[in-house]
Amino acid sequence: MSTQIPVSHMAFVRARAGCSKQLGARLSTLIAPSRQAPGCLHFALQHSQCDADLWLVSGLWFNQSAMDAYFNSPAMAIFAELVQDLVVSSLDFHTFRDVSAAQATEGCLAKVHKLAG
């Protein structure tokens, strides 16, 4: 039996000058359907408190398969549409998975030992 490891994504979306309200309105259409997607544990849209053009779209998924299925869903077409409609200035998208303390430090410890030796 395989272990299910939660995964997440974060997309920092910067609006073109004068398009932040339009970007926020269009991104907000993702909230309800994304929260109802199979395997979605959390989904949020956030607006920067210090940069009026910056938005964050984040999601937490039960496992990689659930997140992959979401990425292949029609909901993701909104990002291409926003770029084509010249509403987005930049899009910085990242995915993450949980790691143990040992996994998080294994590469660092090898480098420390090499430097010390």
VEXDREN-2710 file (C-alpha; in Angstrom, 1 decimal):
% VEXDREN-2710
k/r/px/py/pz
1/MET/0.0/0.0/0.0
2/SER/1.5/3.3/-1.0
3/THR/1.7/6.2/1.4
4/GLN/-0.3/9.3/0.5
5/ILE/1.8/12.4/0.8
6/PRO/0.0/15.8/0.7
7/VAL/1.2/18.2/-2.0
8/SER/0.6/21.9/-2.6
9/HIS/0.9/24.6/-5.2
10/MET/1.4/28.3/-5.0
11/ALA/1.0/30.7/-7.9
12/PHE/2.1/34.3/-7.5
13/VAL/0.2/36.2/-10.2
14/ARG/1.0/39.8/-11.0
15/ALA/-1.6/41.9/-12.7
16/ARG/-0.7/44.3/-15.5
17/ALA/-0.9/48.0/-14.5
18/GLY/-4.6/48.9/-14.1
19/CYS/-5.8/45.3/-14.3
20/SER/-5.7/44.1/-10.7
21/LYS/-9.4/44.3/-10.0
22/GLN/-10.2/42.4/-13.2
23/LEU/-7.5/39.8/-12.4
24/GLY/-8.9/39.3/-8.8
25/ALA/-12.4/38.9/-10.1
26/ARG/-11.4/36.3/-12.7
27/LEU/-9.2/34.4/-10.2
28/SER/-12.0/34.4/-7.7
29/THR/-14.0/32.2/-10.1
30/LEU/-11.6/29.4/-9.3
31/ILE/-12.4/29.3/-5.6
32/ALA/-15.6/27.3/-5.4
33/PRO/-14.9/24.7/-8.1
34/SER/-11.4/24.1/-6.8
35/ARG/-12.5/23.6/-3.3
36/GLN/-15.0/21.0/-4.6
37/ALA/-12.4/19.2/-6.7
38/PRO/-11.6/15.6/-5.7
39/GLY/-8.7/15.5/-3.3
40/CYS/-8.7/19.2/-2.5
41/LEU/-7.9/19.8/1.2
42/HIS/-7.6/23.6/1.0
43/PHE/-7.8/26.3/-1.7
44/ALA/-7.4/30.0/-1.3
45/LEU/-7.0/33.3/-3.2
46/GLN/-5.1/36.0/-1.4
47/HIS/-4.3/39.6/-2.3
48/SER/-1.1/41.2/-1.2
49/GLN/-1.4/43.8/1.5
50/CYS/1.5/45.9/0.3
51/ASP/1.4/45.3/-3.5
52/ALA/-2.0/46.0/-5.2
53/ASP/-1.0/44.1/-8.3
54/LEU/0.1/40.8/-6.6
55/TRP/-2.3/37.9/-6.0
56/LEU/-1.6/34.4/-4.6
57/VAL/-3.5/31.3/-5.6
58/SER/-2.7/28.3/-3.4
59/GLY/-4.0/24.8/-2.9
60/LEU/-3.3/21.8/-0.7
61/TRP/-4.1/18.4/-2.2
62/PHE/-4.4/14.9/-0.7
63/ASN/-1.7/13.5/-3.0
64/GLN/0.1/14.1/-6.3
65/SER/-2.6/12.3/-8.3
66/ALA/-5.3/14.7/-7.0
67/MET/-3.2/17.8/-7.8
68/ASP/-2.3/16.4/-11.3
69/ALA/-5.9/15.8/-12.0
70/TYR/-6.8/19.3/-11.0
71/PHE/-4.0/20.7/-13.2
72/ASN/-5.4/18.8/-16.1
73/SER/-9.0/20.1/-15.5
74/PRO/-10.7/22.8/-17.4
75/ALA/-10.3/25.1/-14.4
76/MET/-6.7/25.6/-15.3
77/ALA/-7.5/27.2/-18.6
78/ILE/-8.2/30.5/-16.8
79/PHE/-4.4/31.0/-16.5
80/ALA/-3.9/30.8/-20.3
81/GLU/-6.9/33.1/-20.8
82/LEU/-5.5/35.7/-18.4
83/VAL/-2.1/35.7/-20.2
84/GLN/-3.8/35.9/-23.6
85/ASP/-6.1/38.7/-22.5
86/LEU/-3.0/40.6/-21.3
87/VAL/-4.3/40.9/-17.8
88/VAL/-1.3/39.2/-16.3
89/SER/2.2/40.7/-16.1
90/SER/3.9/37.6/-14.6
91/LEU/3.0/34.2/-13.3
92/ASP/5.3/32.4/-10.9
93/PHE/4.0/28.9/-10.2
94/HIS/5.5/26.3/-7.8
95/THR/4.5/22.9/-6.4
96/PHE/5.6/21.4/-3.1
97/ARG/5.5/18.2/-1.1
98/ASP/5.9/17.4/2.5
99/VAL/9.3/16.1/3.6
100/SER/10.6/14.7/6.9
101/ALA/13.3/16.5/8.9
102/ALA/15.8/13.9/7.6
103/GLN/14.8/14.5/4.0
104/ALA/15.0/18.3/4.4
105/THR/18.6/18.1/5.8
106/GLU/20.1/15.1/4.1
107/GLY/21.8/17.2/1.3
108/CYS/22.9/19.8/3.8
109/LEU/24.5/17.4/6.1
110/ALA/26.5/15.8/3.3
111/LYS/27.8/19.3/2.3
112/VAL/28.7/20.1/5.9
113/HIS/30.7/16.9/6.3
114/LYS/32.5/17.5/3.0
115/LEU/33.4/21.1/4.0
116/ALA/34.6/19.9/7.5
117/GLY/36.6/17.0/6.1
END
